[in-house]
Amino acid sequence: MTALEYLYTSLWLLGGVGVLLIGVRLLSDNMEKLANNKLRALFDKSSKKKFVGVGVGTVATAIVQSSGLTTVMVVGLVNAGIMSLYQATTVIMGANIGTTITAQIAALESFDFTKFFPLFAFFGIFVDMFAKNDKVKSVGLMFAGLGLVFIGLKMMSGSLADMDKDGAITNLLSHVKNPLLLLGMGLILTAITQSSSAITSVLIAMASAGIVVGGGGNSVLYIFLGTNIGSCVTALMSSIGSSANARRASIIHLMFNVFGSMIFFAVLLIFPGFMDSTFAVWFKGYPGTQIAMFHTAFNVICTALFLPFTGGFVYLSEKIIRDKKAGKDERVSYLDKRFLSAPTVAVEAADKELAAALDKSMQIFDGALSGFERADTSKTQDLEKQVEEVTETCQNITDYLVKISAAGNTEHVEKDISARHHCVGDVLRVAELGQNMTKYTRRRVKYSLDFSESVVVELEKMKEKLFDMYKIVHELILSKDLTILSQTDEYENDVDAMRKRLMNEHIDRLNSGECKAESSSVFVNLVNNMERIGDHLDYIAHAYE
């Protein structure tokens, strides 16, 4: 081949890599959209059992087509305190199994029946153009992505075969036989591209094109071990500046991959004929499949070996990353940018932050009412500071929701985001109504306004009713259990009835002279504010319908 022909073929190879990666992105993005709330539910189920955690990691990674992305989300969940280190370890192990799906798809290119798969790109894009339903459009784009994957693979294998017609590439790569050098190549290339899937697909395309690395045998497997370690770079980078536990999760990911790679590295050194005696025999004539199967077997065996030592990984990570003894840790926000690549998980994080903001708003209300009942203004400044904190949190939630929308989502997810925007306003209003009560306390103290013990008792009863309602709303935000929605309506009706009764009793006390006229406006506004808190709690609950 002439230099110009090499240039054109190289450009065709790079184009194939680009088409492949676009196809993988389309495939994974639309699989995730179709999974919708199921992806979010997966992470919620990663709690107590090791095998469940492994399964969650495997399925989640098969959906998003990236162990790096899954691990980054796990780091975010640990950082936010949603997931324990123990849970994270099992999910990370599963993620390494799930990521092998890309290699298995790439290896299918060797089989004759996949020659028709590029047609998926044609039909898929037409479905997207003419379908009205979001789910149908996502199915179309998913198949279009799958078609592009095979088009990219065909471009890569074809260009590599052309470049190696005279055996130049094979001759060049045959001289690279040092196992450490091969492992380093895989590590560095994956660290640079931050995509083990891309490097894996190129290696499979090379094998399918008949290009042999390092003279054959175990050589190509050493590169795979390197890509396995290099895939940890994304999670390590994402953990910078995170909590100690989040950094530990990324270290666990690194330890798992390094330990597994070193064990297999030793096995391959001791058994030089490993590949020729196993996968090359079992899948004779399909070099791409041989590599993909090794990739899967490697991750499954490592998970089986290390799963019993989950606690050991957690222990080691705690020894490597130690807690800071000095200072008091602040509450970590659930609004982690790592979740933005998975909108349903990000919405769930926004819900958790919203629930935390509602907790704070109700604490403000409780403190303000207690201050009013005792005619005590000593906590007023502290309560006002807490209102500022709620205001800032609500602004952060709004900004986060805007970022989720910017990623482009299904109609269902956008509907959820819109509902959360309304909830943010209601949560903030609860805090502001609590702040209003501090003004009534100041007025009570300034003008020495007295209220009977029976009034205080009635106010406490109304507060208890509101807190019962708040507990239901809080549970609904986190669980999405709409069967308890009717309970909020019942509580809201009870609060309305209590307000009406308190107003009637107040008028009776005014008429009898038991209550002074100057106390009237303070009492009326206070009770009205409490009733409005009930309204806003009800609005929040119904936003989840």
C-alpha positions as CSV (number, residue, x, y, z in Angstrom):
1,M,0.0,0.0,0.0
2,T,1.1,3.5,-0.7
3,A,1.4,6.2,2.0
4,L,-1.8,7.9,0.7
5,E,-3.7,4.5,0.8
6,Y,-2.5,4.0,4.4
7,L,-3.8,7.4,5.3
8,Y,-7.2,6.8,3.7
9,T,-7.5,3.4,5.3
10,S,-6.5,4.8,8.7
11,L,-9.2,7.5,8.4
12,W,-11.7,4.7,7.6
13,L,-10.5,2.9,10.7
14,L,-11.0,6.0,12.9
15,G,-14.4,6.6,11.3
16,G,-15.3,3.0,12.2
17,V,-14.3,3.6,15.8
18,G,-16.4,6.8,15.8
19,V,-19.5,5.0,14.3
20,L,-19.1,2.2,16.9
21,L,-19.0,4.5,19.8
22,I,-22.0,6.6,18.5
23,G,-23.8,3.3,18.1
24,V,-23.0,2.2,21.7
25,R,-24.1,5.6,23.0
26,L,-27.4,5.4,21.1
27,L,-28.0,1.8,22.2
28,S,-27.2,2.5,25.9
29,D,-29.0,5.9,26.1
30,N,-32.2,4.4,24.7
31,M,-32.0,1.2,26.7
32,E,-31.7,3.4,29.8
33,K,-34.8,5.4,28.7
34,L,-36.8,2.2,28.2
35,A,-35.6,1.0,31.6
36,N,-36.8,4.3,33.1
37,N,-37.7,3.9,36.7
38,K,-36.4,0.3,36.7
39,L,-32.8,1.5,36.7
40,R,-33.6,3.6,39.7
41,A,-35.3,0.7,41.4
42,L,-32.3,-1.5,40.7
43,F,-30.0,0.7,42.8
44,D,-32.6,0.7,45.6
45,K,-32.5,-3.1,45.7
46,S,-28.7,-3.4,46.1
47,S,-29.0,-3.5,49.8
48,K,-28.3,-6.6,51.9
49,K,-27.5,-9.7,49.9
50,K,-24.2,-10.0,48.0
51,F,-25.7,-11.8,45.0
52,V,-28.4,-9.1,44.7
53,G,-25.7,-6.4,44.6
54,V,-23.8,-8.3,41.9
55,G,-27.0,-8.8,39.9
56,V,-27.8,-5.1,40.2
57,G,-24.3,-4.1,39.0
58,T,-24.5,-6.6,36.1
59,V,-27.9,-5.5,34.9
60,A,-27.3,-1.8,35.4
61,T,-24.0,-1.9,33.4
62,A,-25.6,-4.0,30.7
63,I,-28.2,-1.2,30.3
64,V,-25.8,1.7,30.3
65,Q,-23.1,-0.2,28.5
66,S,-20.3,1.1,30.7
67,S,-18.8,-0.2,33.9
68,G,-17.1,3.2,34.4
69,L,-20.5,5.0,34.3
70,T,-22.0,2.5,36.7
71,T,-19.1,2.8,39.1
72,V,-19.2,6.6,38.9
73,M,-22.9,6.5,39.9
74,V,-22.0,4.1,42.7
75,V,-19.4,6.5,43.9
76,G,-22.0,9.2,43.9
77,L,-24.5,7.1,45.8
78,V,-21.9,6.4,48.4
79,N,-20.9,10.0,48.5
80,A,-24.5,11.0,49.2
81,G,-24.9,8.3,51.9
82,I,-27.5,6.4,49.9
83,M,-25.4,3.3,49.5
84,S,-23.0,1.7,52.0
85,L,-19.4,0.7,51.1
86,Y,-20.4,-3.0,51.5
87,Q,-23.2,-2.6,49.0
88,A,-21.0,-0.6,46.6
89,T,-18.4,-3.4,46.6
90,T,-20.9,-6.0,45.4
91,V,-22.4,-3.7,42.8
92,I,-18.9,-2.8,41.5
93,M,-18.1,-6.5,41.1
94,G,-21.3,-7.0,39.1
95,A,-20.5,-3.9,37.0
96,N,-17.4,-5.7,35.8
97,I,-19.5,-8.6,34.6
98,G,-22.0,-6.4,32.9
99,T,-19.4,-4.5,30.9
100,T,-18.5,-7.6,29.0
101,I,-21.8,-7.3,27.1
102,T,-20.1,-4.8,24.7
103,A,-17.4,-7.3,23.8
104,Q,-20.0,-10.1,23.3
105,I,-21.9,-7.8,20.9
106,A,-18.7,-6.9,19.0
107,A,-17.8,-10.6,18.7
108,L,-21.1,-11.4,17.0
109,E,-19.7,-9.6,13.9
110,S,-17.9,-12.9,13.1
111,F,-21.1,-14.7,12.5
112,D,-22.9,-14.7,9.1
113,F,-26.4,-13.9,10.5
114,T,-25.1,-10.5,11.7
115,K,-24.6,-9.3,8.1
116,F,-28.2,-8.1,8.1
117,F,-27.8,-6.2,11.4
118,P,-26.7,-2.9,9.7
119,L,-30.2,-2.7,8.4
120,F,-31.3,-2.0,11.9
121,A,-29.8,1.5,11.5
122,F,-32.1,2.1,8.5
123,F,-35.3,0.8,10.1
124,G,-34.5,2.2,13.5
125,I,-34.1,5.8,12.3
126,F,-37.3,5.6,10.3
127,V,-39.2,4.4,13.4
128,D,-37.8,7.4,15.3
129,M,-38.8,9.8,12.5
130,F,-42.4,8.7,12.1
131,A,-43.3,7.3,15.5
132,K,-45.3,9.5,17.9
133,N,-44.9,7.5,21.1
134,D,-41.7,8.2,23.1
135,K,-41.1,4.6,24.0
136,V,-41.5,3.5,20.3
137,K,-39.0,6.2,19.3
138,S,-36.6,4.9,21.9
139,V,-37.0,1.4,20.6
140,G,-36.2,2.6,17.1
141,L,-33.1,4.5,18.2
142,M,-32.0,1.5,20.2
143,F,-32.1,-0.7,17.1
144,A,-30.5,2.1,15.1
145,G,-27.6,2.2,17.7
146,L,-27.2,-1.6,17.4
147,G,-27.1,-1.3,13.6
148,L,-24.4,1.4,13.9
149,V,-22.4,-0.8,16.2
150,F,-22.1,-3.4,13.4
151,I,-21.5,-0.9,10.7
152,G,-18.6,0.5,12.8
153,L,-17.2,-3.0,13.4
154,K,-17.4,-3.7,9.7
155,M,-15.6,-0.5,8.9
156,M,-12.9,-1.3,11.5
157,S,-12.3,-4.9,10.5
158,G,-12.4,-4.1,6.8
159,S,-9.9,-1.3,7.1
160,L,-7.6,-3.3,9.3
161,A,-7.7,-6.2,6.9
162,D,-6.7,-3.8,4.0
163,M,-3.9,-2.3,6.1
164,D,-2.5,-5.8,6.9
165,K,-2.7,-7.3,3.3
166,D,1.1,-7.4,3.2
167,G,1.4,-8.5,6.8
168,A,3.0,-5.2,7.9
169,I,0.8,-4.7,11.0
170,T,1.0,-8.3,12.1
171,N,4.8,-8.2,11.6
172,L,5.0,-5.0,13.7
173,L,2.8,-6.3,16.5
174,S,4.5,-9.7,16.5
175,H,7.6,-8.0,18.0
176,V,5.6,-6.7,21.0
177,K,5.8,-9.8,23.2
178,N,6.7,-8.6,26.7
179,P,3.7,-9.2,28.9
180,L,4.3,-6.1,31.1
181,L,4.5,-4.0,28.0
182,L,1.3,-5.4,26.6
183,L,-0.5,-4.9,29.9
184,G,0.8,-1.3,30.0
185,M,-0.5,-0.7,26.4
186,G,-4.0,-1.8,27.4
187,L,-3.8,0.3,30.6
188,I,-2.6,3.5,29.0
189,L,-4.9,3.3,25.9
190,T,-7.9,2.8,28.2
191,A,-6.9,5.5,30.6
192,I,-6.5,8.0,27.6
193,T,-9.8,7.1,25.9
194,Q,-11.7,6.4,29.2
195,S,-13.5,3.6,27.4
196,S,-12.4,0.0,27.8
197,S,-15.3,-0.9,25.4
198,A,-13.6,1.0,22.6
199,I,-10.2,-0.7,23.1
200,T,-11.9,-4.1,23.5
201,S,-13.9,-3.6,20.3
202,V,-10.8,-2.6,18.3
203,L,-8.9,-5.7,19.6
204,I,-11.9,-7.9,18.6
205,A,-12.0,-6.2,15.1
206,M,-8.2,-6.9,14.7
207,A,-8.7,-10.5,15.7
208,S,-11.6,-10.8,13.2
209,A,-9.4,-9.3,10.5
210,G,-6.7,-11.9,11.1
211,I,-4.3,-9.5,12.8
212,V,-2.3,-11.3,15.6
213,V,-0.9,-9.4,18.5
214,G,2.5,-10.5,19.9
215,G,2.8,-13.6,17.9
216,G,-0.4,-15.1,19.2
217,G,-1.1,-17.2,22.3
218,N,-1.8,-15.3,25.5
219,S,-0.4,-12.0,24.2
220,V,-3.8,-10.3,23.4
221,L,-5.0,-11.4,26.9
222,Y,-2.4,-9.3,28.6
223,I,-3.8,-6.2,26.8
224,F,-7.2,-7.1,28.1
225,L,-5.9,-7.2,31.7
226,G,-4.4,-3.8,31.1
227,T,-7.7,-2.4,29.9
228,N,-9.4,-3.8,33.0
229,I,-7.1,-1.7,35.2
230,G,-7.3,1.3,33.0
231,S,-11.1,1.4,33.2
232,C,-10.7,2.4,36.9
233,V,-9.4,5.9,35.9
234,T,-12.9,7.3,35.3
235,A,-14.2,6.4,38.8
236,L,-10.9,7.6,40.4
237,M,-11.2,11.0,38.8
238,S,-14.9,11.3,39.7
239,S,-14.1,10.7,43.4
240,I,-11.7,13.6,43.7
241,G,-13.1,16.1,46.3
242,S,-15.8,13.6,47.4
243,S,-16.4,12.2,50.9
244,A,-14.0,9.6,52.4
245,N,-16.5,6.8,51.6
246,A,-16.8,7.8,48.0
247,R,-13.0,7.8,47.6
248,R,-13.0,4.3,49.2
249,A,-15.5,3.1,46.7
250,S,-13.3,4.1,43.8
251,I,-10.3,2.5,45.6
252,I,-12.3,-0.8,46.0
253,H,-12.9,-0.7,42.2
254,L,-9.2,-0.3,41.6
255,M,-8.2,-3.0,44.1
256,F,-10.7,-5.5,42.6
257,N,-9.5,-4.9,39.1
258,V,-5.8,-4.9,40.0
259,F,-6.0,-8.0,42.2
260,G,-7.9,-9.9,39.5
261,S,-5.6,-8.8,36.7
262,M,-2.5,-9.8,38.7
263,I,-3.8,-13.3,39.5
264,F,-4.6,-13.9,35.8
265,F,-1.3,-12.3,34.8
266,A,0.5,-14.9,36.9
267,V,-1.6,-17.7,35.5
268,L,-0.9,-16.7,31.9
269,L,2.8,-16.5,32.6
270,I,2.8,-19.9,34.2
271,F,0.6,-21.4,31.5
272,P,1.9,-19.9,28.1
273,G,-0.4,-22.2,26.2
274,F,-3.6,-21.2,28.1
275,M,-5.4,-19.5,25.2
276,D,-4.4,-22.2,22.6
277,S,-5.6,-24.9,25.0
278,T,-8.9,-23.4,26.1
279,F,-10.8,-20.7,24.2
280,A,-9.0,-21.2,20.9
281,V,-10.2,-24.8,21.0
282,W,-13.7,-24.2,22.4
283,F,-14.5,-21.4,19.8
284,K,-12.3,-22.5,16.9
285,G,-12.6,-20.3,13.9
286,Y,-14.0,-17.4,15.8
287,P,-11.1,-15.3,17.2
288,G,-13.3,-12.4,18.2
289,T,-15.5,-14.7,20.2
290,Q,-12.5,-16.3,21.9
291,I,-11.4,-12.9,23.2
292,A,-14.9,-11.9,24.3
293,M,-15.4,-15.2,26.1
294,F,-12.1,-14.8,27.9
295,H,-13.2,-11.2,28.9
296,T,-16.5,-12.5,30.4
297,A,-14.9,-15.6,32.1
298,F,-12.2,-13.4,33.6
299,N,-14.7,-11.0,35.3
300,V,-17.1,-13.8,36.4
301,I,-14.2,-15.8,37.9
302,C,-12.8,-12.7,39.7
303,T,-16.2,-11.9,41.1
304,A,-16.6,-15.6,42.3
305,L,-13.1,-15.4,43.9
306,F,-13.5,-12.0,45.7
307,L,-17.2,-12.0,46.6
308,P,-16.6,-13.9,49.9
309,F,-14.0,-11.2,50.8
310,T,-16.3,-8.2,50.4
311,G,-15.7,-7.2,54.0
312,G,-12.0,-7.4,53.4
313,F,-12.1,-5.0,50.5
314,V,-14.1,-2.5,52.7
315,Y,-11.6,-3.0,55.5
316,L,-8.6,-2.3,53.2
317,S,-10.2,0.8,51.7
318,E,-10.8,2.2,55.2
319,K,-7.1,1.6,56.1
320,I,-6.0,3.4,52.9
321,I,-8.5,6.3,53.1
322,R,-8.8,7.3,56.8
323,D,-11.5,9.5,58.3
324,K,-10.6,13.0,59.3
325,K,-10.9,13.2,63.1
326,A,-11.0,16.9,63.4
327,G,-14.1,19.0,62.6
328,K,-17.7,18.1,62.2
329,D,-18.8,16.6,59.0
330,E,-21.6,18.5,57.2
331,R,-24.5,16.8,55.6
332,V,-23.6,15.7,52.1
333,S,-26.0,16.8,49.4
334,Y,-27.8,14.1,47.4
335,L,-27.5,16.3,44.3
336,D,-24.5,14.6,42.8
337,K,-23.5,15.5,39.3
338,R,-22.5,11.9,38.7
339,F,-26.2,10.9,38.5
340,L,-26.9,13.3,35.6
341,S,-26.0,10.6,33.0
342,A,-28.9,8.5,34.4
343,P,-31.9,10.9,34.6
344,T,-34.1,8.5,36.6
345,V,-31.4,8.1,39.2
346,A,-30.9,11.9,39.3
347,V,-34.6,12.5,39.8
348,E,-34.5,10.0,42.8
349,A,-31.5,12.0,44.2
350,A,-33.5,15.2,43.8
351,D,-36.4,13.6,45.7
352,K,-34.1,12.6,48.6
353,E,-32.8,16.2,48.7
354,L,-36.3,17.5,48.6
355,A,-37.3,15.2,51.5
356,A,-34.3,16.5,53.5
357,A,-35.4,20.1,52.8
358,L,-38.9,19.3,53.9
359,D,-37.5,17.9,57.2
360,K,-35.7,21.2,57.8
361,S,-38.8,23.2,56.9
362,M,-40.9,21.3,59.4
363,Q,-38.2,21.7,62.1
364,I,-38.4,25.5,61.5
365,F,-42.2,25.4,61.9
366,D,-41.9,23.3,65.1
367,G,-39.3,25.6,66.6
368,A,-41.2,28.7,65.6
369,L,-44.5,27.5,67.2
370,S,-42.7,26.4,70.3
371,G,-41.2,29.9,70.6
372,F,-44.6,31.4,70.2
373,E,-46.2,29.2,72.8
374,R,-43.5,30.1,75.3
375,A,-43.3,33.8,74.2
376,D,-39.6,33.2,73.6
377,T,-37.7,35.0,70.9
378,S,-34.2,33.6,71.7
379,K,-34.2,31.2,68.8
380,T,-35.5,33.6,66.2
381,Q,-32.1,34.4,64.6
382,D,-31.2,30.7,64.4
383,L,-34.6,29.9,62.8
384,E,-34.0,32.7,60.2
385,K,-30.6,31.2,59.4
386,Q,-32.3,27.8,58.9
387,V,-34.8,29.4,56.5
388,E,-31.8,30.8,54.5
389,E,-30.4,27.2,54.4
390,V,-33.7,25.8,53.1
391,T,-33.8,28.6,50.5
392,E,-30.3,27.7,49.3
393,T,-31.1,24.0,49.2
394,C,-34.3,24.6,47.2
395,Q,-32.4,26.8,44.7
396,N,-29.8,24.0,44.4
397,I,-32.6,21.5,43.7
398,T,-34.1,23.7,41.0
399,D,-30.7,24.1,39.3
400,Y,-30.2,20.4,39.5
401,L,-33.6,19.7,37.9
402,V,-32.7,22.1,35.1
403,K,-29.5,20.2,34.5
404,I,-31.4,16.9,34.3
405,S,-33.8,18.4,31.7
406,A,-30.9,19.7,29.7
407,A,-29.8,16.1,29.1
408,G,-32.9,15.4,27.0
409,N,-35.4,12.9,28.5
410,T,-38.6,11.0,27.8
411,E,-41.9,12.7,28.3
412,H,-42.4,10.7,31.5
413,V,-39.2,11.9,33.1
414,E,-39.9,15.5,32.1
415,K,-43.3,15.2,33.7
416,D,-41.6,14.0,36.9
417,I,-39.1,16.9,36.7
418,S,-41.9,19.5,36.3
419,A,-43.7,18.1,39.3
420,R,-40.6,18.4,41.4
421,H,-40.2,22.1,40.4
422,H,-43.7,22.7,42.0
423,C,-42.7,20.7,45.1
424,V,-39.6,22.9,45.6
425,G,-41.8,26.0,45.9
426,D,-44.1,24.2,48.4
427,V,-41.3,23.1,50.6
428,L,-39.8,26.6,50.7
429,R,-43.2,28.0,51.5
430,V,-43.5,25.7,54.6
431,A,-40.2,27.2,55.9
432,E,-41.4,30.7,55.2
433,L,-44.7,30.2,57.0
434,G,-42.6,29.0,60.0
435,Q,-40.6,32.1,59.7
436,N,-43.8,34.2,59.7
437,M,-44.6,32.7,63.2
438,T,-41.4,34.2,64.6
439,K,-42.9,37.6,63.7
440,Y,-46.0,36.8,65.7
441,T,-43.8,35.8,68.6
442,R,-42.0,39.2,68.5
443,R,-45.3,40.9,68.5
444,R,-46.6,38.9,71.4
445,V,-43.5,39.7,73.4
446,K,-43.5,43.4,72.4
447,Y,-47.2,44.0,73.4
448,S,-47.3,41.4,76.2
449,L,-50.1,39.5,74.6
450,D,-51.5,36.6,76.7
451,F,-53.1,33.4,75.5
452,S,-54.9,30.9,77.6
453,E,-53.5,27.4,78.3
454,S,-56.4,25.9,76.4
455,V,-55.4,27.8,73.3
456,V,-51.8,26.4,73.6
457,V,-53.2,22.9,73.9
458,E,-55.3,23.3,70.8
459,L,-52.4,24.7,68.8
460,E,-50.3,21.6,69.9
461,K,-53.1,19.3,68.7
462,M,-53.1,21.1,65.3
463,K,-49.3,20.8,65.1
464,E,-49.4,17.1,65.9
465,K,-52.0,16.6,63.1
466,L,-49.6,18.5,60.7
467,F,-46.7,16.4,61.7
468,D,-48.7,13.2,61.2
469,M,-49.5,14.5,57.7
470,Y,-45.8,15.4,57.1
471,K,-44.6,11.8,57.9
472,I,-47.0,10.4,55.3
473,V,-45.8,13.0,52.7
474,H,-42.2,12.3,53.5
475,E,-42.7,8.5,53.1
476,L,-44.5,9.2,49.8
477,I,-41.6,11.3,48.4
478,L,-39.2,8.5,49.1
479,S,-41.3,5.4,48.4
480,K,-43.6,6.7,45.6
481,D,-46.3,4.6,47.3
482,L,-49.5,6.2,46.0
483,T,-51.7,4.0,48.1
484,I,-51.0,6.3,51.0
485,L,-52.0,9.4,49.1
486,S,-55.5,9.4,50.3
487,Q,-54.3,9.7,53.9
488,T,-52.8,13.1,53.2
489,D,-56.2,14.3,52.0
490,E,-57.8,13.0,55.2
491,Y,-55.2,14.8,57.3
492,E,-55.6,18.0,55.2
493,N,-59.4,17.9,55.8
494,D,-58.8,17.4,59.5
495,V,-56.5,20.4,59.6
496,D,-59.1,22.5,57.8
497,A,-61.8,21.4,60.2
498,M,-59.5,22.2,63.2
499,R,-58.8,25.7,61.8
500,K,-62.5,26.3,61.4
501,R,-63.2,25.1,64.9
502,L,-60.4,27.2,66.4
503,M,-61.7,30.3,64.6
504,N,-65.2,29.8,65.9
505,E,-63.9,29.2,69.5
506,H,-61.8,32.4,69.2
507,I,-64.8,34.4,68.1
508,D,-66.7,33.1,71.2
509,R,-63.9,34.1,73.5
510,L,-63.8,37.6,71.9
511,N,-67.5,38.0,72.4
512,S,-67.3,36.8,76.0
513,G,-64.4,39.1,76.8
514,E,-62.2,36.1,77.6
515,C,-59.8,37.1,74.8
516,K,-58.4,40.6,74.2
517,A,-59.0,42.2,70.8
518,E,-55.3,43.1,70.3
519,S,-54.5,39.4,70.4
520,S,-57.0,38.6,67.7
521,S,-54.9,39.3,64.5
522,V,-51.9,37.4,65.9
523,F,-54.0,34.3,66.7
524,V,-55.9,34.4,63.4
525,N,-52.8,34.8,61.3
526,L,-51.0,32.0,63.3
527,V,-53.8,29.5,62.8
528,N,-54.2,30.5,59.1
529,N,-50.5,29.9,58.6
530,M,-50.7,26.5,60.1
531,E,-53.6,25.6,57.9
532,R,-51.6,26.7,54.9
533,I,-48.8,24.4,55.8
534,G,-51.3,21.6,55.6
535,D,-52.3,22.8,52.1
536,H,-48.6,22.9,50.9
537,L,-48.0,19.4,52.3
538,D,-51.0,18.2,50.4
539,Y,-49.8,19.9,47.2
540,I,-46.4,18.1,47.5
541,A,-48.2,14.7,47.9
542,H,-50.4,15.2,44.9
543,A,-47.4,16.2,42.7
544,Y,-46.4,12.5,42.8
545,E,-49.7,11.3,41.2
